């Protein structure tokens, strides 16, 4: 018999409890990673813009992209989930997430940060991280933490209870995203090994995509899938959302260098090139196979290119971007059109097929195209392409295993307590009315 937790603040409470339990186990230590002697107004202005662009990717970009891909009776529920996740992760980030990801963890530094930055302690108007205010850096990184659990929504869309979405998102971002972000970007063990992830191919996209797949498997397919057609109800919304993602991604990638410089300029350029190549590749592949190009196909290709170029964007040149975009689109196309039907998992909006798959392709190919011989910025002294590929593969494999195990445990725990899925009547009627007593459209 399942115990039904009815409190609307369940997700925040659960996430806070777990998170504070973790931070209290980590010793406090002074953090000097972001010290700098002078603020650069140009860098600061660019990072303010980049922060707004990345937030724009989730609300409204991802919200519209996902909402258009579901049936009309569930469109509002998907946007509500993305909006609520944005608000909730903001509070958790301030409370302990920023500290877990980016403060010094002392003896546990390789695995997780400390608690010295909890509730943004010490983050003052004059505190700098490099050449920008630490407050700006913290908010920029917050936008990455926000979009990661929002991406997972694509795996379980149209069937999970809103309370379960909030609880899982709070627990997942606390126990999976914050530690992995620390491993790669906060001075953790993957950073020490030399793993390359400029803007989140591993931290954001592989992480979110694997969790989306696990959620799809644990929750189960939508009622009637795959025999009942479940077409996107508004490809106009989906294309609009995809366009917003494309624009916002310039902040995602070009902002990750934390400066308005040549690295940012090249990151912006390769982002555009890879995305264009991927969009065309998916479109032509679909055109050849099915006889007609589709709007959903070109949008999916663009997102696949954006995902794949993310880990490489600060390390590669234009030729590498063309290659990564093309390869990623082909692999993601096969994952969505061949792998999903063959294994029968209902990854409703292709969180795994596009984000995990594209993230894996991008993470691995970063180890190749970052080399100077392929037009990249060059690998570290003494590091060969083979060694860098091995490090990239290790980072991918460890992230997949850690994420999959934790996500499975969290979902099973929630299923046995509050329950994950709406009932049959609620799913048939649609989540908009069942969970929110509202409609996306009142025609």
Secondary structure, 3 states (H helix, E strand, C coil): CCCCCCCCCHHHHHHHHHHHHHHHCCCCCCCCCCCCCCCCHHHHHHHHHHHHHHHHHHHHHHHHHHHHHCCHHHHHHHHHHHHHHHHHHHHHHHHHHHHHHHCCCHHHCCCCCCCCCHHHCCCCCCCEECCEEHHHHHHHHHHHHHHHHHHHHHHHCCCECHHHHHHHHHHHHHHHHHHHHHHHHCCCHHHHHCCCCCCCHHHHHHHHHHHHHHHHHHHCCCCCCCCCCCCCCCHHHHHHHHHHHHHHHHHHHHHHHCCCCHHHHHHHHHHHHHHHHHHHHHHHHHHHHHCCCCHHHHHHHHHHHHHHHHCCCCCCCHHHHHHHHHHHHHHHHHHHHHHHHHHCCCCCCCHHHHHHHHHHHHHHHHHHHCCHHHCCCCCCCCCCHHHHHHHHHHHHHHHHHHHHHHHHHHHHHHHHHCCCECCHHHHHHCHHHHHHCCCCCCC
